[in-house]
């Protein structure tokens, strides 16, 4: 990742840093603080669960915060674009 500073960001001054456990602080990536894969539901690839009220909880998932997962996240963007396109088409009805 040398010379690829766009792939990694850290905000150590954040009152929640680090917001997930299990990752060495020096490797904790804040770039995807709000996971772009959230909207994919159970197909996100992380370790999510659903609360009794049906809300998706990513409390136990550190996938977007692992330094090495940047490329894996970007590979999923076509799925997000397709989902957004379908939703846009549904709103036009």
PDB file of N, CA, C and O in Angstrom:
ATOM      1  N   UNK A   1       0.811  -1.200   0.000  1.00  0.00           N
ATOM      2  CA  UNK A   1       0.000   0.000   0.000  1.00  0.00           C
ATOM      3  C   UNK A   1       0.854   1.263   0.000  1.00  0.00           C
ATOM      4  O   UNK A   1       0.324   2.369   0.105  1.00  0.00           O
ATOM      5  N   UNK A   2       2.150   1.107  -0.116  1.00  0.00           N
ATOM      6  CA  UNK A   2       3.010   2.289  -0.164  1.00  0.00           C
ATOM      7  C   UNK A   2       2.604   3.184  -1.320  1.00  0.00           C
ATOM      8  O   UNK A   2       2.435   2.716  -2.446  1.00  0.00           O
ATOM      9  N   UNK A   3       2.449   4.467  -1.044  1.00  0.00           N
ATOM     10  CA  UNK A   3       2.069   5.421  -2.069  1.00  0.00           C
ATOM     11  C   UNK A   3       0.590   5.413  -2.395  1.00  0.00           C
ATOM     12  O   UNK A   3       0.159   6.131  -3.297  1.00  0.00           O
ATOM     13  N   UNK A   4      -0.186   4.633  -1.695  1.00  0.00           N
ATOM     14  CA  UNK A   4      -1.634   4.555  -1.933  1.00  0.00           C
ATOM     15  C   UNK A   4      -2.372   5.045  -0.685  1.00  0.00           C
ATOM     16  O   UNK A   4      -3.125   4.304  -0.054  1.00  0.00           O
ATOM     17  N   UNK A   5      -2.135   6.292  -0.356  1.00  0.00           N
ATOM     18  CA  UNK A   5      -2.700   6.857   0.869  1.00  0.00           C
ATOM     19  C   UNK A   5      -4.221   6.957   0.819  1.00  0.00           C
ATOM     20  O   UNK A   5      -4.859   7.033   1.868  1.00  0.00           O
ATOM     21  N   UNK A   6      -4.812   6.960  -0.362  1.00  0.00           N
ATOM     22  CA  UNK A   6      -6.262   7.025  -0.500  1.00  0.00           C
ATOM     23  C   UNK A   6      -6.938   5.760   0.015  1.00  0.00           C
ATOM     24  O   UNK A   6      -8.152   5.750   0.214  1.00  0.00           O
ATOM     25  N   UNK A   7      -6.183   4.710   0.230  1.00  0.00           N
ATOM     26  CA  UNK A   7      -6.736   3.431   0.653  1.00  0.00           C
ATOM     27  C   UNK A   7      -6.849   3.290   2.169  1.00  0.00           C
ATOM     28  O   UNK A   7      -7.401   2.308   2.667  1.00  0.00           O
ATOM     29  N   UNK A   8      -6.332   4.261   2.891  1.00  0.00           N
ATOM     30  CA  UNK A   8      -6.280   4.116   4.342  1.00  0.00           C
ATOM     31  C   UNK A   8      -6.408   5.480   5.003  1.00  0.00           C
ATOM     32  O   UNK A   8      -5.775   6.451   4.588  1.00  0.00           O
ATOM     33  N   UNK A   9      -7.234   5.535   6.034  1.00  0.00           N
ATOM     34  CA  UNK A   9      -7.426   6.757   6.802  1.00  0.00           C
ATOM     35  C   UNK A   9      -7.691   6.366   8.246  1.00  0.00           C
ATOM     36  O   UNK A   9      -8.380   5.385   8.526  1.00  0.00           O
ATOM     37  N   UNK A  10      -7.136   7.145   9.147  1.00  0.00           N
ATOM     38  CA  UNK A  10      -7.366   6.896  10.560  1.00  0.00           C
ATOM     39  C   UNK A  10      -7.716   8.199  11.257  1.00  0.00           C
ATOM     40  O   UNK A  10      -7.120   9.241  10.985  1.00  0.00           O
ATOM     41  N   UNK A  11      -8.681   8.130  12.152  1.00  0.00           N
ATOM     42  CA  UNK A  11      -9.036   9.283  12.976  1.00  0.00           C
ATOM     43  C   UNK A  11      -8.906   8.868  14.428  1.00  0.00           C
ATOM     44  O   UNK A  11      -9.886   8.485  15.068  1.00  0.00           O
ATOM     45  N   UNK A  12      -7.704   8.946  14.937  1.00  0.00           N
ATOM     46  CA  UNK A  12      -7.442   8.527  16.317  1.00  0.00           C
ATOM     47  C   UNK A  12      -8.060   9.472  17.340  1.00  0.00           C
ATOM     48  O   UNK A  12      -8.142   9.140  18.522  1.00  0.00           O
ATOM     49  N   UNK A  13      -8.493  10.646  16.892  1.00  0.00           N
ATOM     50  CA  UNK A  13      -9.147  11.585  17.798  1.00  0.00           C
ATOM     51  C   UNK A  13     -10.641  11.301  17.941  1.00  0.00           C
ATOM     52  O   UNK A  13     -11.307  11.897  18.787  1.00  0.00           O
ATOM     53  N   UNK A  14     -11.165  10.403  17.125  1.00  0.00           N
ATOM     54  CA  UNK A  14     -12.582  10.031  17.212  1.00  0.00           C
ATOM     55  C   UNK A  14     -12.850   9.426  18.587  1.00  0.00           C
ATOM     56  O   UNK A  14     -12.087   8.590  19.073  1.00  0.00           O
ATOM     57  N   UNK A  15     -13.932   9.855  19.197  1.00  0.00           N
ATOM     58  CA  UNK A  15     -14.254   9.344  20.537  1.00  0.00           C
ATOM     59  C   UNK A  15     -14.594   7.855  20.534  1.00  0.00           C
ATOM     60  O   UNK A  15     -14.682   7.245  21.600  1.00  0.00           O
ATOM     61  N   UNK A  16     -14.785   7.265  19.365  1.00  0.00           N
ATOM     62  CA  UNK A  16     -15.096   5.838  19.275  1.00  0.00           C
ATOM     63  C   UNK A  16     -13.915   4.994  18.805  1.00  0.00           C
ATOM     64  O   UNK A  16     -14.032   3.773  18.710  1.00  0.00           O
ATOM     65  N   UNK A  17     -12.780   5.625  18.511  1.00  0.00           N
ATOM     66  CA  UNK A  17     -11.626   4.895  17.965  1.00  0.00           C
ATOM     67  C   UNK A  17     -10.999   4.009  19.016  1.00  0.00           C
ATOM     68  O   UNK A  17     -10.760   4.462  20.136  1.00  0.00           O
ATOM     69  N   UNK A  18     -10.734   2.788  18.697  1.00  0.00           N
ATOM     70  CA  UNK A  18     -11.265   2.009  17.587  1.00  0.00           C
ATOM     71  C   UNK A  18     -12.658   1.519  17.936  1.00  0.00           C
ATOM     72  O   UNK A  18     -12.902   1.110  19.072  1.00  0.00           O
ATOM     73  N   UNK A  19     -13.567   1.553  16.986  1.00  0.00           N
ATOM     74  CA  UNK A  19     -14.969   1.216  17.256  1.00  0.00           C
ATOM     75  C   UNK A  19     -15.232  -0.290  17.229  1.00  0.00           C
ATOM     76  O   UNK A  19     -16.297  -0.735  17.655  1.00  0.00           O
ATOM     77  N   UNK A  20     -14.287  -1.072  16.740  1.00  0.00           N
ATOM     78  CA  UNK A  20     -14.418  -2.526  16.723  1.00  0.00           C
ATOM     79  C   UNK A  20     -13.130  -3.127  17.270  1.00  0.00           C
ATOM     80  O   UNK A  20     -12.050  -2.561  17.098  1.00  0.00           O
ATOM     81  N   UNK A  21     -13.249  -4.258  17.919  1.00  0.00           N
ATOM     82  CA  UNK A  21     -12.061  -4.919  18.474  1.00  0.00           C
ATOM     83  C   UNK A  21     -11.540  -5.961  17.492  1.00  0.00           C
ATOM     84  O   UNK A  21     -12.202  -6.305  16.513  1.00  0.00           O
ATOM     85  N   UNK A  22     -10.350  -6.451  17.774  1.00  0.00           N
ATOM     86  CA  UNK A  22      -9.784  -7.531  16.975  1.00  0.00           C
ATOM     87  C   UNK A  22      -8.869  -7.076  15.853  1.00  0.00           C
ATOM     88  O   UNK A  22      -8.395  -7.902  15.072  1.00  0.00           O
ATOM     89  N   UNK A  23      -8.611  -5.772  15.758  1.00  0.00           N
ATOM     90  CA  UNK A  23      -7.710  -5.244  14.732  1.00  0.00           C
ATOM     91  C   UNK A  23      -6.652  -4.415  15.445  1.00  0.00           C
ATOM     92  O   UNK A  23      -6.974  -3.598  16.308  1.00  0.00           O
ATOM     93  N   UNK A  24      -5.394  -4.624  15.084  1.00  0.00           N
ATOM     94  CA  UNK A  24      -4.328  -3.809  15.662  1.00  0.00           C
ATOM     95  C   UNK A  24      -4.588  -2.342  15.327  1.00  0.00           C
ATOM     96  O   UNK A  24      -4.934  -2.023  14.190  1.00  0.00           O
ATOM     97  N   UNK A  25      -4.426  -1.456  16.291  1.00  0.00           N
ATOM     98  CA  UNK A  25      -4.727  -0.038  16.080  1.00  0.00           C
ATOM     99  C   UNK A  25      -4.014   0.542  14.866  1.00  0.00           C
ATOM    100  O   UNK A  25      -4.587   1.372  14.159  1.00  0.00           O
ATOM    101  N   UNK A  26      -2.793   0.130  14.611  1.00  0.00           N
ATOM    102  CA  UNK A  26      -2.048   0.688  13.469  1.00  0.00           C
ATOM    103  C   UNK A  26      -2.630   0.242  12.126  1.00  0.00           C
ATOM    104  O   UNK A  26      -2.337   0.850  11.096  1.00  0.00           O
ATOM    105  N   UNK A  27      -3.442  -0.802  12.125  1.00  0.00           N
ATOM    106  CA  UNK A  27      -4.067  -1.302  10.904  1.00  0.00           C
ATOM    107  C   UNK A  27      -5.554  -0.960  10.811  1.00  0.00           C
ATOM    108  O   UNK A  27      -6.216  -1.358   9.852  1.00  0.00           O
ATOM    109  N   UNK A  28      -6.083  -0.236  11.783  1.00  0.00           N
ATOM    110  CA  UNK A  28      -7.508   0.069  11.819  1.00  0.00           C
ATOM    111  C   UNK A  28      -7.825   1.179  10.818  1.00  0.00           C
ATOM    112  O   UNK A  28      -7.348   2.306  10.952  1.00  0.00           O
ATOM    113  N   UNK A  29      -8.635   0.842   9.813  1.00  0.00           N
ATOM    114  CA  UNK A  29      -8.965   1.777   8.742  1.00  0.00           C
ATOM    115  C   UNK A  29     -10.332   2.409   9.009  1.00  0.00           C
ATOM    116  O   UNK A  29     -11.339   1.708   9.115  1.00  0.00           O
ATOM    117  N   UNK A  30     -10.355   3.730   9.114  1.00  0.00           N
ATOM    118  CA  UNK A  30     -11.595   4.473   9.352  1.00  0.00           C
ATOM    119  C   UNK A  30     -12.237   4.947   8.044  1.00  0.00           C
ATOM    120  O   UNK A  30     -13.283   5.596   8.069  1.00  0.00           O
ATOM    121  N   UNK A  31     -11.627   4.631   6.921  1.00  0.00           N
ATOM    122  CA  UNK A  31     -12.104   5.125   5.634  1.00  0.00           C
ATOM    123  C   UNK A  31     -13.568   4.760   5.389  1.00  0.00           C
ATOM    124  O   UNK A  31     -14.339   5.585   4.900  1.00  0.00           O
ATOM    125  N   UNK A  32     -13.948   3.548   5.723  1.00  0.00           N
ATOM    126  CA  UNK A  32     -15.330   3.110   5.542  1.00  0.00           C
ATOM    127  C   UNK A  32     -16.035   3.064   6.898  1.00  0.00           C
ATOM    128  O   UNK A  32     -16.597   2.041   7.288  1.00  0.00           O
ATOM    129  N   UNK A  33     -15.994   4.172   7.592  1.00  0.00           N
ATOM    130  CA  UNK A  33     -16.595   4.275   8.926  1.00  0.00           C
ATOM    131  C   UNK A  33     -18.035   3.785   8.888  1.00  0.00           C
ATOM    132  O   UNK A  33     -18.445   2.988   9.732  1.00  0.00           O
ATOM    133  N   UNK A  34     -18.786   4.250   7.934  1.00  0.00           N
ATOM    134  CA  UNK A  34     -20.137   3.736   7.697  1.00  0.00           C
ATOM    135  C   UNK A  34     -20.029   2.812   6.504  1.00  0.00           C
ATOM    136  O   UNK A  34     -19.789   3.259   5.383  1.00  0.00           O
ATOM    137  N   UNK A  35     -20.200   1.550   6.739  1.00  0.00           N
ATOM    138  CA  UNK A  35     -19.936   0.530   5.724  1.00  0.00           C
ATOM    139  C   UNK A  35     -20.831   0.694   4.501  1.00  0.00           C
ATOM    140  O   UNK A  35     -22.055   0.705   4.629  1.00  0.00           O
ATOM    141  N   UNK A  36     -20.241   0.821   3.328  1.00  0.00           N
ATOM    142  CA  UNK A  36     -21.040   0.930   2.111  1.00  0.00           C
ATOM    143  C   UNK A  36     -21.790  -0.358   1.780  1.00  0.00           C
ATOM    144  O   UNK A  36     -22.712  -0.340   0.965  1.00  0.00           O
ATOM    145  N   UNK A  37     -21.409  -1.469   2.396  1.00  0.00           N
ATOM    146  CA  UNK A  37     -22.056  -2.748   2.112  1.00  0.00           C
ATOM    147  C   UNK A  37     -23.273  -3.005   3.002  1.00  0.00           C
ATOM    148  O   UNK A  37     -23.952  -4.020   2.845  1.00  0.00           O
ATOM    149  N   UNK A  38     -23.545  -2.107   3.917  1.00  0.00           N
ATOM    150  CA  UNK A  38     -24.661  -2.269   4.854  1.00  0.00           C
ATOM    151  C   UNK A  38     -25.959  -2.576   4.120  1.00  0.00           C
ATOM    152  O   UNK A  38     -26.723  -3.452   4.527  1.00  0.00           O
ATOM    153  N   UNK A  39     -26.198  -1.857   3.050  1.00  0.00           N
ATOM    154  CA  UNK A  39     -27.465  -1.984   2.321  1.00  0.00           C
ATOM    155  C   UNK A  39     -27.647  -3.337   1.636  1.00  0.00           C
ATOM    156  O   UNK A  39     -28.750  -3.658   1.194  1.00  0.00           O
ATOM    157  N   UNK A  40     -26.588  -4.130   1.543  1.00  0.00           N
ATOM    158  CA  UNK A  40     -26.693  -5.453   0.930  1.00  0.00           C
ATOM    159  C   UNK A  40     -27.283  -6.486   1.892  1.00  0.00           C
ATOM    160  O   UNK A  40     -27.462  -7.648   1.524  1.00  0.00           O
ATOM    161  N   UNK A  41     -27.576  -6.074   3.095  1.00  0.00           N
ATOM    162  CA  UNK A  41     -28.177  -6.987   4.077  1.00  0.00           C
ATOM    163  C   UNK A  41     -27.248  -8.136   4.405  1.00  0.00           C
ATOM    164  O   UNK A  41     -26.047  -7.939   4.593  1.00  0.00           O
ATOM    165  N   UNK A  42     -27.797  -9.330   4.475  1.00  0.00           N
ATOM    166  CA  UNK A  42     -27.003 -10.512   4.833  1.00  0.00           C
ATOM    167  C   UNK A  42     -25.973 -10.856   3.767  1.00  0.00           C
ATOM    168  O   UNK A  42     -25.039 -11.610   4.039  1.00  0.00           O
ATOM    169  N   UNK A  43     -26.121 -10.323   2.569  1.00  0.00           N
ATOM    170  CA  UNK A  43     -25.178 -10.600   1.475  1.00  0.00           C
ATOM    171  C   UNK A  43     -23.940  -9.706   1.540  1.00  0.00           C
ATOM    172  O   UNK A  43     -23.122  -9.735   0.621  1.00  0.00           O
ATOM    173  N   UNK A  44     -23.785  -8.923   2.587  1.00  0.00           N
ATOM    174  CA  UNK A  44     -22.676  -7.967   2.683  1.00  0.00           C
ATOM    175  C   UNK A  44     -21.312  -8.666   2.775  1.00  0.00           C
ATOM    176  O   UNK A  44     -20.301  -8.098   2.363  1.00  0.00           O
ATOM    177  N   UNK A  45     -21.279  -9.876   3.304  1.00  0.00           N
ATOM    178  CA  UNK A  45     -20.021 -10.599   3.433  1.00  0.00           C
ATOM    179  C   UNK A  45     -19.374 -10.452   4.796  1.00  0.00           C
ATOM    180  O   UNK A  45     -18.366 -11.099   5.079  1.00  0.00           O
ATOM    181  N   UNK A  46     -19.937  -9.616   5.634  1.00  0.00           N
ATOM    182  CA  UNK A  46     -19.400  -9.429   6.977  1.00  0.00           C
ATOM    183  C   UNK A  46     -20.112 -10.327   7.972  1.00  0.00           C
ATOM    184  O   UNK A  46     -20.862 -11.228   7.595  1.00  0.00           O
ATOM    185  N   UNK A  47     -19.870 -10.072   9.225  1.00  0.00           N
ATOM    186  CA  UNK A  47     -20.490 -10.895  10.270  1.00  0.00           C
ATOM    187  C   UNK A  47     -21.578 -10.080  10.965  1.00  0.00           C
ATOM    188  O   UNK A  47     -21.444  -9.706  12.130  1.00  0.00           O
ATOM    189  N   UNK A  48     -22.645  -9.816  10.236  1.00  0.00           N
ATOM    190  CA  UNK A  48     -23.754  -9.054  10.791  1.00  0.00           C
ATOM    191  C   UNK A  48     -24.759  -9.992  11.449  1.00  0.00           C
ATOM    192  O   UNK A  48     -24.709 -11.212  11.289  1.00  0.00           O
ATOM    193  N   UNK A  49     -25.654  -9.390  12.181  1.00  0.00           N
ATOM    194  CA  UNK A  49     -26.781 -10.107  12.761  1.00  0.00           C
ATOM    195  C   UNK A  49     -27.960  -9.143  12.748  1.00  0.00           C
ATOM    196  O   UNK A  49     -27.782  -7.943  12.537  1.00  0.00           O
ATOM    197  N   UNK A  50     -29.123  -9.649  12.966  1.00  0.00           N
ATOM    198  CA  UNK A  50     -30.317  -8.812  13.027  1.00  0.00           C
ATOM    199  C   UNK A  50     -30.870  -8.834  14.440  1.00  0.00           C
ATOM    200  O   UNK A  50     -30.934  -9.884  15.079  1.00  0.00           O
ATOM    201  N   UNK A  51     -31.267  -7.670  14.919  1.00  0.00           N
ATOM    202  CA  UNK A  51     -31.841  -7.565  16.251  1.00  0.00           C
ATOM    203  C   UNK A  51     -33.261  -8.122  16.231  1.00  0.00           C
ATOM    204  O   UNK A  51     -33.809  -8.399  15.164  1.00  0.00           O
ATOM    205  N   UNK A  52     -33.847  -8.282  17.395  1.00  0.00           N
ATOM    206  CA  UNK A  52     -35.211  -8.792  17.503  1.00  0.00           C
ATOM    207  C   UNK A  52     -36.205  -7.904  16.758  1.00  0.00           C
ATOM    208  O   UNK A  52     -37.243  -8.375  16.291  1.00  0.00           O
ATOM    209  N   UNK A  53     -35.878  -6.614  16.651  1.00  0.00           N
ATOM    210  CA  UNK A  53     -36.783  -5.692  15.948  1.00  0.00           C
ATOM    211  C   UNK A  53     -36.497  -5.616  14.448  1.00  0.00           C
ATOM    212  O   UNK A  53     -37.124  -4.831  13.737  1.00  0.00           O
ATOM    213  N   UNK A  54     -35.541  -6.437  13.959  1.00  0.00           N
ATOM    214  CA  UNK A  54     -35.271  -6.503  12.528  1.00  0.00           C
ATOM    215  C   UNK A  54     -34.233  -5.539  12.008  1.00  0.00           C
ATOM    216  O   UNK A  54     -34.072  -5.404  10.795  1.00  0.00           O
ATOM    217  N   UNK A  55     -33.520  -4.863  12.897  1.00  0.00           N
ATOM    218  CA  UNK A  55     -32.480  -3.917  12.489  1.00  0.00           C
ATOM    219  C   UNK A  55     -31.148  -4.648  12.334  1.00  0.00           C
ATOM    220  O   UNK A  55     -30.765  -5.446  13.190  1.00  0.00           O
ATOM    221  N   UNK A  56     -30.459  -4.372  11.251  1.00  0.00           N
ATOM    222  CA  UNK A  56     -29.154  -4.994  11.013  1.00  0.00           C
ATOM    223  C   UNK A  56     -28.126  -4.403  11.970  1.00  0.00           C
ATOM    224  O   UNK A  56     -28.002  -3.183  12.076  1.00  0.00           O
ATOM    225  N   UNK A  57     -27.403  -5.252  12.655  1.00  0.00           N
ATOM    226  CA  UNK A  57     -26.344  -4.820  13.571  1.00  0.00           C
ATOM    227  C   UNK A  57     -24.994  -5.309  13.057  1.00  0.00           C
ATOM    228  O   UNK A  57     -24.804  -6.498  12.799  1.00  0.00           O
ATOM    229  N   UNK A  58     -24.079  -4.388  12.915  1.00  0.00           N
ATOM    230  CA  UNK A  58     -22.719  -4.710  12.462  1.00  0.00           C
ATOM    231  C   UNK A  58     -21.719  -4.589  13.611  1.00  0.00           C
ATOM    232  O   UNK A  58     -20.513  -4.469  13.396  1.00  0.00           O
ATOM    233  N   UNK A  59     -22.239  -4.622  14.812  1.00  0.00           N
ATOM    234  CA  UNK A  59     -21.431  -4.450  16.009  1.00  0.00           C
ATOM    235  C   UNK A  59     -20.247  -5.403  16.072  1.00  0.00           C
ATOM    236  O   UNK A  59     -19.171  -5.021  16.533  1.00  0.00           O
ATOM    237  N   UNK A  60     -20.428  -6.632  15.619  1.00  0.00           N
ATOM    238  CA  UNK A  60     -19.375  -7.637  15.699  1.00  0.00           C
ATOM    239  C   UNK A  60     -18.595  -7.788  14.396  1.00  0.00           C
ATOM    240  O   UNK A  60     -17.825  -8.737  14.243  1.00  0.00           O
ATOM    241  N   UNK A  61     -18.785  -6.868  13.461  1.00  0.00           N
ATOM    242  CA  UNK A  61     -18.119  -6.965  12.163  1.00  0.00           C
ATOM    243  C   UNK A  61     -17.025  -5.917  12.042  1.00  0.00           C
ATOM    244  O   UNK A  61     -17.251  -4.735  12.300  1.00  0.00           O
ATOM    245  N   UNK A  62     -15.848  -6.356  11.651  1.00  0.00           N
ATOM    246  CA  UNK A  62     -14.727  -5.444  11.458  1.00  0.00           C
ATOM    247  C   UNK A  62     -14.258  -5.427  10.001  1.00  0.00           C
ATOM    248  O   UNK A  62     -13.249  -4.799   9.681  1.00  0.00           O
ATOM    249  N   UNK A  63     -14.983  -6.111   9.128  1.00  0.00           N
ATOM    250  CA  UNK A  63     -14.566  -6.253   7.736  1.00  0.00           C
ATOM    251  C   UNK A  63     -14.166  -4.928   7.060  1.00  0.00           C
ATOM    252  O   UNK A  63     -13.082  -4.869   6.479  1.00  0.00           O
ATOM    253  N   UNK A  64     -14.978  -3.875   7.107  1.00  0.00           N
ATOM    254  CA  UNK A  64     -14.594  -2.656   6.400  1.00  0.00           C
ATOM    255  C   UNK A  64     -13.437  -1.906   7.057  1.00  0.00           C
ATOM    256  O   UNK A  64     -12.857  -1.006   6.451  1.00  0.00           O
ATOM    257  N   UNK A  65     -13.104  -2.270   8.281  1.00  0.00           N
ATOM    258  CA  UNK A  65     -12.044  -1.570   9.009  1.00  0.00           C
ATOM    259  C   UNK A  65     -10.678  -2.236   8.904  1.00  0.00           C
ATOM    260  O   UNK A  65      -9.690  -1.721   9.427  1.00  0.00           O
ATOM    261  N   UNK A  66     -10.625  -3.363   8.240  1.00  0.00           N
ATOM    262  CA  UNK A  66      -9.329  -4.038   8.063  1.00  0.00           C
ATOM    263  C   UNK A  66      -8.617  -3.429   6.858  1.00  0.00           C
ATOM    264  O   UNK A  66      -9.163  -3.358   5.757  1.00  0.00           O
ATOM    265  N   UNK A  67      -7.408  -3.003   7.096  1.00  0.00           N
ATOM    266  CA  UNK A  67      -6.595  -2.339   6.073  1.00  0.00           C
ATOM    267  C   UNK A  67      -6.568  -3.122   4.764  1.00  0.00           C
ATOM    268  O   UNK A  67      -6.634  -2.537   3.683  1.00  0.00           O
ATOM    269  N   UNK A  68      -6.472  -4.442   4.866  1.00  0.00           N
ATOM    270  CA  UNK A  68      -6.306  -5.287   3.676  1.00  0.00           C
ATOM    271  C   UNK A  68      -7.609  -5.496   2.893  1.00  0.00           C
ATOM    272  O   UNK A  68      -7.577  -6.097   1.819  1.00  0.00           O
ATOM    273  N   UNK A  69      -8.735  -5.026   3.391  1.00  0.00           N
ATOM    274  CA  UNK A  69     -10.014  -5.273   2.724  1.00  0.00           C
ATOM    275  C   UNK A  69     -10.465  -4.157   1.776  1.00  0.00           C
ATOM    276  O   UNK A  69     -11.578  -4.221   1.254  1.00  0.00           O
ATOM    277  N   UNK A  70      -9.650  -3.161   1.546  1.00  0.00           N
ATOM    278  CA  UNK A  70     -10.022  -2.046   0.667  1.00  0.00           C
ATOM    279  C   UNK A  70     -10.452  -2.551  -0.714  1.00  0.00           C
ATOM    280  O   UNK A  70     -11.530  -2.201  -1.193  1.00  0.00           O
ATOM    281  N   UNK A  71      -9.624  -3.363  -1.348  1.00  0.00           N
ATOM    282  CA  UNK A  71      -9.948  -3.862  -2.693  1.00  0.00           C
ATOM    283  C   UNK A  71     -11.197  -4.742  -2.679  1.00  0.00           C
ATOM    284  O   UNK A  71     -11.991  -4.696  -3.619  1.00  0.00           O
ATOM    285  N   UNK A  72     -11.378  -5.529  -1.644  1.00  0.00           N
ATOM    286  CA  UNK A  72     -12.553  -6.392  -1.554  1.00  0.00           C
ATOM    287  C   UNK A  72     -13.831  -5.558  -1.465  1.00  0.00           C
ATOM    288  O   UNK A  72     -14.855  -5.923  -2.041  1.00  0.00           O
ATOM    289  N   UNK A  73     -13.770  -4.449  -0.750  1.00  0.00           N
ATOM    290  CA  UNK A  73     -14.927  -3.557  -0.672  1.00  0.00           C
ATOM    291  C   UNK A  73     -15.226  -2.932  -2.028  1.00  0.00           C
ATOM    292  O   UNK A  73     -16.380  -2.887  -2.452  1.00  0.00           O
ATOM    293  N   UNK A  74     -14.199  -2.454  -2.702  1.00  0.00           N
ATOM    294  CA  UNK A  74     -14.410  -1.809  -4.003  1.00  0.00           C
ATOM    295  C   UNK A  74     -14.985  -2.778  -5.035  1.00  0.00           C
ATOM    296  O   UNK A  74     -15.767  -2.372  -5.895  1.00  0.00           O
ATOM    297  N   UNK A  75     -14.610  -4.034  -4.959  1.00  0.00           N
ATOM    298  CA  UNK A  75     -15.133  -5.033  -5.903  1.00  0.00           C
ATOM    299  C   UNK A  75     -16.639  -5.221  -5.760  1.00  0.00           C
ATOM    300  O   UNK A  75     -17.283  -5.725  -6.680  1.00  0.00           O
ATOM    301  N   UNK A  76     -17.204  -4.832  -4.640  1.00  0.00           N
ATOM    302  CA  UNK A  76     -18.630  -4.996  -4.395  1.00  0.00           C
ATOM    303  C   UNK A  76     -19.462  -3.803  -4.877  1.00  0.00           C
ATOM    304  O   UNK A  76     -20.691  -3.858  -4.859  1.00  0.00           O
ATOM    305  N   UNK A  77     -18.797  -2.727  -5.307  1.00  0.00           N
ATOM    306  CA  UNK A  77     -19.530  -1.531  -5.711  1.00  0.00           C
ATOM    307  C   UNK A  77     -20.465  -1.751  -6.902  1.00  0.00           C
ATOM    308  O   UNK A  77     -21.505  -1.095  -6.957  1.00  0.00           O
ATOM    309  N   UNK A  78     -20.162  -2.631  -7.858  1.00  0.00           N
ATOM    310  CA  UNK A  78     -21.146  -2.892  -8.924  1.00  0.00           C
ATOM    311  C   UNK A  78     -22.475  -3.420  -8.373  1.00  0.00           C
ATOM    312  O   UNK A  78     -23.535  -3.109  -8.916  1.00  0.00           O
ATOM    313  N   UNK A  79     -22.424  -4.211  -7.304  1.00  0.00           N
ATOM    314  CA  UNK A  79     -23.661  -4.699  -6.682  1.00  0.00           C
ATOM    315  C   UNK A  79     -24.465  -3.545  -6.097  1.00  0.00           C
ATOM    316  O   UNK A  79     -25.690  -3.506  -6.203  1.00  0.00           O
ATOM    317  N   UNK A  80     -23.758  -2.613  -5.484  1.00  0.00           N
ATOM    318  CA  UNK A  80     -24.430  -1.449  -4.915  1.00  0.00           C
ATOM    319  C   UNK A  80     -25.028  -0.580  -6.009  1.00  0.00           C
ATOM    320  O   UNK A  80     -26.133  -0.061  -5.857  1.00  0.00           O
ATOM    321  N   UNK A  81     -24.305  -0.418  -7.110  1.00  0.00           N
ATOM    322  CA  UNK A  81     -24.809   0.379  -8.230  1.00  0.00           C
ATOM    323  C   UNK A  81     -26.048  -0.268  -8.832  1.00  0.00           C
ATOM    324  O   UNK A  81     -27.003   0.423  -9.184  1.00  0.00           O
ATOM    325  N   UNK A  82     -26.034  -1.587  -8.950  1.00  0.00           N
ATOM    326  CA  UNK A  82     -27.193  -2.298  -9.495  1.00  0.00           C
ATOM    327  C   UNK A  82     -28.394  -2.156  -8.561  1.00  0.00           C
ATOM    328  O   UNK A  82     -29.518  -1.957  -9.020  1.00  0.00           O
ATOM    329  N   UNK A  83     -28.161  -2.255  -7.277  1.00  0.00           N
ATOM    330  CA  UNK A  83     -29.229  -2.095  -6.302  1.00  0.00           C
ATOM    331  C   UNK A  83     -29.807  -0.689  -6.374  1.00  0.00           C
ATOM    332  O   UNK A  83     -31.026  -0.515  -6.352  1.00  0.00           O
ATOM    333  N   UNK A  84     -28.951   0.300  -6.458  1.00  0.00           N
ATOM    334  CA  UNK A  84     -29.407   1.685  -6.548  1.00  0.00           C
ATOM    335  C   UNK A  84     -30.176   1.917  -7.846  1.00  0.00           C
ATOM    336  O   UNK A  84     -31.170   2.644  -7.844  1.00  0.00           O
ATOM    337  N   UNK A  85     -29.746   1.324  -8.936  1.00  0.00           N
ATOM    338  CA  UNK A  85     -30.435   1.484 -10.212  1.00  0.00           C
ATOM    339  C   UNK A  85     -31.830   0.885 -10.140  1.00  0.00           C
ATOM    340  O   UNK A  85     -32.785   1.494 -10.622  1.00  0.00           O
ATOM    341  N   UNK A  86     -31.962  -0.261  -9.564  1.00  0.00           N
ATOM    342  CA  UNK A  86     -33.273  -0.899  -9.418  1.00  0.00           C
ATOM    343  C   UNK A  86     -34.189  -0.042  -8.569  1.00  0.00           C
ATOM    344  O   UNK A  86     -35.363   0.126  -8.901  1.00  0.00           O
ATOM    345  N   UNK A  87     -33.671   0.503  -7.476  1.00  0.00           N
ATOM    346  CA  UNK A  87     -34.487   1.337  -6.598  1.00  0.00           C
ATOM    347  C   UNK A  87     -34.918   2.608  -7.317  1.00  0.00           C
ATOM    348  O   UNK A  87     -36.056   3.049  -7.161  1.00  0.00           O
ATOM    349  N   UNK A  88     -34.029   3.198  -8.099  1.00  0.00           N
ATOM    350  CA  UNK A  88     -34.381   4.395  -8.852  1.00  0.00           C
ATOM    351  C   UNK A  88     -35.508   4.073  -9.818  1.00  0.00           C
ATOM    352  O   UNK A  88     -36.448   4.856  -9.953  1.00  0.00           O
ATOM    353  N   UNK A  89     -35.428   2.933 -10.493  1.00  0.00           N
ATOM    354  CA  UNK A  89     -36.458   2.538 -11.445  1.00  0.00           C
ATOM    355  C   UNK A  89     -37.786   2.288 -10.738  1.00  0.00           C
ATOM    356  O   UNK A  89     -38.846   2.607 -11.277  1.00  0.00           O
ATOM    357  N   UNK A  90     -37.735   1.722  -9.541  1.00  0.00           N
ATOM    358  CA  UNK A  90     -38.971   1.461  -8.799  1.00  0.00           C
ATOM    359  C   UNK A  90     -39.649   2.751  -8.360  1.00  0.00           C
ATOM    360  O   UNK A  90     -40.875   2.798  -8.260  1.00  0.00           O
ATOM    361  N   UNK A  91     -38.875   3.797  -8.096  1.00  0.00           N
ATOM    362  CA  UNK A  91     -39.448   5.064  -7.667  1.00  0.00           C
ATOM    363  C   UNK A  91     -40.078   5.828  -8.820  1.00  0.00           C
ATOM    364  O   UNK A  91     -40.887   6.729  -8.600  1.00  0.00           O
ATOM    365  N   UNK A  92     -39.716   5.477 -10.045  1.00  0.00           N
ATOM    366  CA  UNK A  92     -40.268   6.156 -11.207  1.00  0.00           C
ATOM    367  C   UNK A  92     -41.674   5.670 -11.538  1.00  0.00           C
ATOM    368  O   UNK A  92     -42.389   6.325 -12.297  1.00  0.00           O
ATOM    369  N   UNK A  93     -42.082   4.531 -10.979  1.00  0.00           N
ATOM    370  CA  UNK A  93     -43.409   3.960 -11.297  1.00  0.00           C
ATOM    371  C   UNK A  93     -44.521   4.798 -10.773  1.00  0.00           C
ATOM    372  O   UNK A  93     -45.689   4.457 -10.956  1.00  0.00           O
TER     373      UNK A  93
END
